Amino acid sequence: MVTFTEAQLLAWITPGLWVFIRALALFTSLPVLGTRTVPTRVRIGLAAFITLAAQPSLPAMPVVPLDSPLAFMLILQQVLIGVSLGFAVRIVFAAVEFAGELIGLQMGLNFAGFFNPITASSATAPSRFFGTVIAWLFIVVNGHLLIIAALVESFTLFPVGPEPFAFLRATAPHRWGAEIFSTGLWIALPMVTMLLFVNLVLGAISRVASQINIFAVGFPVTLGVGLIGMLLTLPAMQQPFMVALERLLENFR
């Protein structure tokens, strides 16, 4: 008859438990894989698979009784780090969608807003289009593999310990919001400049030929130039997206 003690059982369970909780918290807040369209069972399965696959490359984990106050603090730490990692990736997606909002505002499409069931928020057509494109780009450039690598490396930089808020003091995630505006303006600035030039030309035309109904002519011209500019912007979107993603993931490496 095979027998084992409680200490042996904890030594088997706890090393994988901390990794599983941190990975599950990541998939709860991660874009694309953490949306409502992905079933909860799929997220749990992915977290369990990563837990098993990452065991050889992880440092030693503490063995703690699960009914102790220390175990609660360790669980809280894993949830905070996992959610923060997913939040960092979501900031990059929000920056790209913010660029779409700026472009849509200059194109005159700010009235074309609708409810986005994936993010449970309202968005304009250019913002939704950029969000869909960047989601495909995230998978194509193996962004999900970068996230998993950052998750595994985070156990070396932020090992499982009794201080759950030490991670927040070290990385200051509340300052990451500035990345939305810097990256969003970086992506939208060429389009905003081009549309500003178009508006200046239309304003000059309205002054020279006042009989032209500039509102009837200007909206199709602005919309057409904006659509062409968005088409030309798509191939160059990978660089700012990857730079912003790498910059935020450095906090976990």
C-alpha positions as a Python dict, from the first residue, in 0.01 Angstrom:
ca = {
    (1, 'M'): (0, 0, 0),
    (2, 'V'): (134, 338, -100),
    (3, 'T'): (132, 593, 179),
    (4, 'F'): (249, 952, 194),
    (5, 'T'): (249, 1226, 452),
    (6, 'E'): (93, 1571, 441),
    (7, 'A'): (438, 1727, 401),
    (8, 'Q'): (504, 1514, 92),
    (9, 'L'): (166, 1605, -55),
    (10, 'L'): (234, 1976, -6),
    (11, 'A'): (579, 1937, -162),
    (12, 'W'): (410, 1795, -473),
    (13, 'I'): (120, 2040, -496),
    (14, 'T'): (250, 2381, -392),
    (15, 'P'): (530, 2425, -653),
    (16, 'G'): (275, 2396, -930),
    (17, 'L'): (-3, 2576, -745),
    (18, 'W'): (174, 2915, -739),
    (19, 'V'): (255, 2892, -1111),
    (20, 'F'): (-102, 2789, -1194),
    (21, 'I'): (-254, 3080, -1002),
    (22, 'R'): (-22, 3335, -1163),
    (23, 'A'): (-84, 3195, -1512),
    (24, 'L'): (-461, 3183, -1458),
    (25, 'A'): (-461, 3546, -1338),
    (26, 'L'): (-267, 3637, -1653),
    (27, 'F'): (-518, 3472, -1885),
    (28, 'T'): (-801, 3642, -1700),
    (29, 'S'): (-673, 3992, -1785),
    (30, 'L'): (-483, 3924, -2110),
    (31, 'P'): (-623, 4064, -2437),
    (32, 'V'): (-733, 3819, -2709),
    (33, 'L'): (-702, 3512, -2484),
    (34, 'G'): (-872, 3680, -2188),
    (35, 'T'): (-1182, 3808, -2365),
    (36, 'R'): (-1536, 3679, -2316),
    (37, 'T'): (-1519, 3482, -2639),
    (38, 'V'): (-1261, 3244, -2488),
    (39, 'P'): (-1430, 2990, -2255),
    (40, 'T'): (-1315, 2968, -1896),
    (41, 'R'): (-1228, 2601, -1940),
    (42, 'V'): (-983, 2692, -2215),
    (43, 'R'): (-807, 2943, -1989),
    (44, 'I'): (-783, 2692, -1707),
    (45, 'G'): (-644, 2431, -1947),
    (46, 'L'): (-384, 2672, -2084),
    (47, 'A'): (-279, 2770, -1731),
    (48, 'A'): (-243, 2404, -1633),
    (49, 'F'): (-44, 2325, -1948),
    (50, 'I'): (195, 2616, -1888),
    (51, 'T'): (235, 2506, -1526),
    (52, 'L'): (347, 2160, -1633),
    (53, 'A'): (568, 2279, -1920),
    (54, 'A'): (747, 2549, -1719),
    (55, 'Q'): (840, 2337, -1416),
    (56, 'P'): (1199, 2251, -1531),
    (57, 'S'): (1295, 2617, -1579),
    (58, 'L'): (1146, 2756, -1257),
    (59, 'P'): (1335, 2826, -934),
    (60, 'A'): (1256, 2640, -614),
    (61, 'M'): (912, 2716, -472),
    (62, 'P'): (835, 2745, -101),
    (63, 'V'): (629, 2471, 59),
    (64, 'V'): (357, 2636, 268),
    (65, 'P'): (51, 2484, 437),
    (66, 'L'): (-254, 2590, 240),
    (67, 'D'): (-455, 2675, 553),
    (68, 'S'): (-202, 2926, 686),
    (69, 'P'): (-212, 3309, 656),
    (70, 'L'): (114, 3294, 460),
    (71, 'A'): (-56, 3088, 190),
    (72, 'F'): (-319, 3360, 149),
    (73, 'M'): (-46, 3622, 105),
    (74, 'L'): (130, 3407, -155),
    (75, 'I'): (-194, 3360, -350),
    (76, 'L'): (-252, 3736, -339),
    (77, 'Q'): (99, 3794, -474),
    (78, 'Q'): (48, 3557, -768),
    (79, 'V'): (-283, 3719, -858),
    (80, 'L'): (-133, 4069, -847),
    (81, 'I'): (164, 3977, -1067),
    (82, 'G'): (-45, 3780, -1317),
    (83, 'V'): (-310, 4051, -1349),
    (84, 'S'): (-40, 4320, -1381),
    (85, 'L'): (127, 4129, -1664),
    (86, 'G'): (-201, 4104, -1851),
    (87, 'F'): (-269, 4469, -1772),
    (88, 'A'): (64, 4569, -1928),
    (89, 'V'): (-29, 4395, -2254),
    (90, 'R'): (-376, 4547, -2245),
    (91, 'I'): (-218, 4894, -2219),
    (92, 'V'): (-41, 4836, -2553),
    (93, 'F'): (-371, 4735, -2714),
    (94, 'A'): (-539, 5040, -2562),
    (95, 'A'): (-266, 5261, -2711),
    (96, 'V'): (-337, 5130, -3061),
    (97, 'E'): (-712, 5174, -3011),
    (98, 'F'): (-647, 5527, -2882),
    (99, 'A'): (-463, 5600, -3207),
    (100, 'G'): (-772, 5479, -3394),
    (101, 'E'): (-988, 5714, -3188),
    (102, 'L'): (-766, 6011, -3278),
    (103, 'I'): (-769, 5919, -3646),
    (104, 'G'): (-1145, 5869, -3646),
    (105, 'L'): (-1192, 6208, -3482),
    (106, 'Q'): (-990, 6377, -3756),
    (107, 'M'): (-1174, 6183, -4027),
    (108, 'G'): (-1512, 6291, -3894),
    (109, 'L'): (-1609, 5938, -3789),
    (110, 'N'): (-1639, 6014, -3418),
    (111, 'F'): (-2017, 5984, -3456),
    (112, 'A'): (-1981, 5626, -3590),
    (113, 'G'): (-1958, 5470, -3247),
    (114, 'F'): (-2105, 5137, -3146),
    (115, 'F'): (-2091, 4892, -2860),
    (116, 'N'): (-1800, 4649, -2858),
    (117, 'P'): (-1915, 4322, -2693),
    (118, 'I'): (-1558, 4196, -2650),
    (119, 'T'): (-1437, 4485, -2434),
    (120, 'A'): (-1788, 4582, -2310),
    (121, 'S'): (-1733, 4944, -2415),
    (122, 'S'): (-1820, 5180, -2698),
    (123, 'A'): (-1565, 5243, -2974),
    (124, 'T'): (-1549, 5413, -3311),
    (125, 'A'): (-1505, 5227, -3638),
    (126, 'P'): (-1131, 5311, -3684),
    (127, 'S'): (-1058, 5215, -3323),
    (128, 'R'): (-1236, 4881, -3362),
    (129, 'F'): (-1055, 4819, -3691),
    (130, 'F'): (-715, 4892, -3537),
    (131, 'G'): (-799, 4673, -3238),
    (132, 'T'): (-888, 4380, -3466),
    (133, 'V'): (-572, 4426, -3676),
    (134, 'I'): (-347, 4444, -3371),
    (135, 'A'): (-507, 4131, -3226),
    (136, 'W'): (-412, 3940, -3544),
    (137, 'L'): (-65, 4097, -3536),
    (138, 'F'): (-25, 3989, -3173),
    (139, 'I'): (-68, 3625, -3275),
    (140, 'V'): (132, 3650, -3601),
    (141, 'V'): (445, 3796, -3435),
    (142, 'N'): (424, 3534, -3155),
    (143, 'G'): (329, 3791, -2895),
    (144, 'H'): (159, 3520, -2690),
    (145, 'L'): (494, 3337, -2667),
    (146, 'L'): (662, 3656, -2544),
    (147, 'I'): (398, 3683, -2272),
    (148, 'I'): (450, 3323, -2161),
    (149, 'A'): (828, 3376, -2155),
    (150, 'A'): (780, 3690, -1944),
    (151, 'L'): (553, 3493, -1711),
    (152, 'V'): (820, 3226, -1657),
    (153, 'E'): (1096, 3484, -1612),
    (154, 'S'): (884, 3676, -1360),
    (155, 'F'): (935, 3392, -1109),
    (156, 'T'): (1307, 3472, -1112),
    (157, 'L'): (1266, 3848, -1082),
    (158, 'F'): (969, 3831, -843),
    (159, 'P'): (998, 3496, -662),
    (160, 'V'): (717, 3357, -454),
    (161, 'G'): (750, 3533, -119),
    (162, 'P'): (546, 3660, 174),
    (163, 'E'): (538, 4025, 54),
    (164, 'P'): (270, 4056, -216),
    (165, 'F'): (300, 4434, -250),
    (166, 'A'): (676, 4440, -306),
    (167, 'F'): (606, 4388, -676),
    (168, 'L'): (389, 4701, -687),
    (169, 'R'): (657, 4910, -519),
    (170, 'A'): (926, 4783, -756),
    (171, 'T'): (744, 4830, -1086),
    (172, 'A'): (486, 5107, -1013),
    (173, 'P'): (224, 4984, -1264),
    (174, 'H'): (13, 5295, -1209),
    (175, 'R'): (267, 5483, -1421),
    (176, 'W'): (227, 5257, -1721),
    (177, 'G'): (-79, 5454, -1836),
    (178, 'A'): (148, 5714, -1996),
    (179, 'E'): (235, 5447, -2254),
    (180, 'I'): (-117, 5476, -2396),
    (181, 'F'): (-71, 5840, -2494),
    (182, 'S'): (290, 5818, -2611),
    (183, 'T'): (240, 5508, -2828),
    (184, 'G'): (-103, 5619, -2948),
    (185, 'L'): (27, 5956, -3061),
    (186, 'W'): (327, 5787, -3222),
    (187, 'I'): (97, 5576, -3437),
    (188, 'A'): (-162, 5845, -3510),
    (189, 'L'): (69, 6144, -3568),
    (190, 'P'): (133, 6083, -3942),
    (191, 'M'): (-238, 6043, -4008),
    (192, 'V'): (-334, 6341, -3795),
    (193, 'T'): (-77, 6556, -3976),
    (194, 'M'): (-200, 6446, -4318),
    (195, 'L'): (-565, 6511, -4230),
    (196, 'L'): (-473, 6849, -4082),
    (197, 'F'): (-310, 6941, -4413),
    (198, 'V'): (-624, 6829, -4598),
    (199, 'N'): (-840, 7046, -4374),
    (200, 'L'): (-610, 7344, -4436),
    (201, 'V'): (-642, 7291, -4812),
    (202, 'L'): (-1020, 7266, -4786),
    (203, 'G'): (-1025, 7582, -4577),
    (204, 'A'): (-822, 7766, -4842),
    (205, 'I'): (-1058, 7641, -5114),
    (206, 'S'): (-1360, 7763, -4919),
    (207, 'R'): (-1204, 8109, -4897),
    (208, 'V'): (-1115, 8123, -5268),
    (209, 'A'): (-1440, 7973, -5401),
    (210, 'S'): (-1703, 8059, -5144),
    (211, 'Q'): (-1984, 7923, -5365),
    (212, 'I'): (-1863, 7566, -5305),
    (213, 'N'): (-2047, 7383, -5028),
    (214, 'I'): (-1738, 7285, -4833),
    (215, 'F'): (-1936, 7060, -4596),
    (216, 'A'): (-2067, 6850, -4885),
    (217, 'V'): (-1725, 6826, -5048),
    (218, 'G'): (-1498, 6814, -4744),
    (219, 'F'): (-1641, 6508, -4572),
    (220, 'P'): (-1595, 6267, -4867),
    (221, 'V'): (-1246, 6403, -4932),
    (222, 'T'): (-1143, 6374, -4566),
    (223, 'L'): (-1295, 6029, -4539),
    (224, 'G'): (-1126, 5906, -4857),
    (225, 'V'): (-786, 6044, -4761),
    (226, 'G'): (-825, 5897, -4413),
    (227, 'L'): (-907, 5550, -4544),
    (228, 'I'): (-609, 5558, -4780),
    (229, 'G'): (-387, 5678, -4496),
    (230, 'M'): (-508, 5396, -4269),
    (231, 'L'): (-427, 5146, -4542),
    (232, 'L'): (-75, 5286, -4573),
    (233, 'T'): (-31, 5293, -4194),
    (234, 'L'): (-99, 4923, -4141),
    (235, 'P'): (242, 4790, -4261),
    (236, 'A'): (424, 5029, -4026),
    (237, 'M'): (217, 4942, -3718),
    (238, 'Q'): (431, 4646, -3614),
    (239, 'Q'): (730, 4851, -3501),
    (240, 'P'): (557, 5079, -3244),
    (241, 'F'): (348, 4787, -3120),
    (242, 'M'): (650, 4562, -3060),
    (243, 'V'): (858, 4844, -2909),
    (244, 'A'): (583, 4930, -2660),
    (245, 'L'): (521, 4562, -2580),
    (246, 'E'): (890, 4492, -2518),
    (247, 'R'): (924, 4805, -2305),
    (248, 'L'): (643, 4701, -2072),
    (249, 'L'): (750, 4337, -2057),
    (250, 'E'): (1095, 4444, -1937),
    (251, 'N'): (932, 4509, -1599),
    (252, 'F'): (891, 4132, -1559),
    (253, 'R'): (1232, 4016, -1684),
}
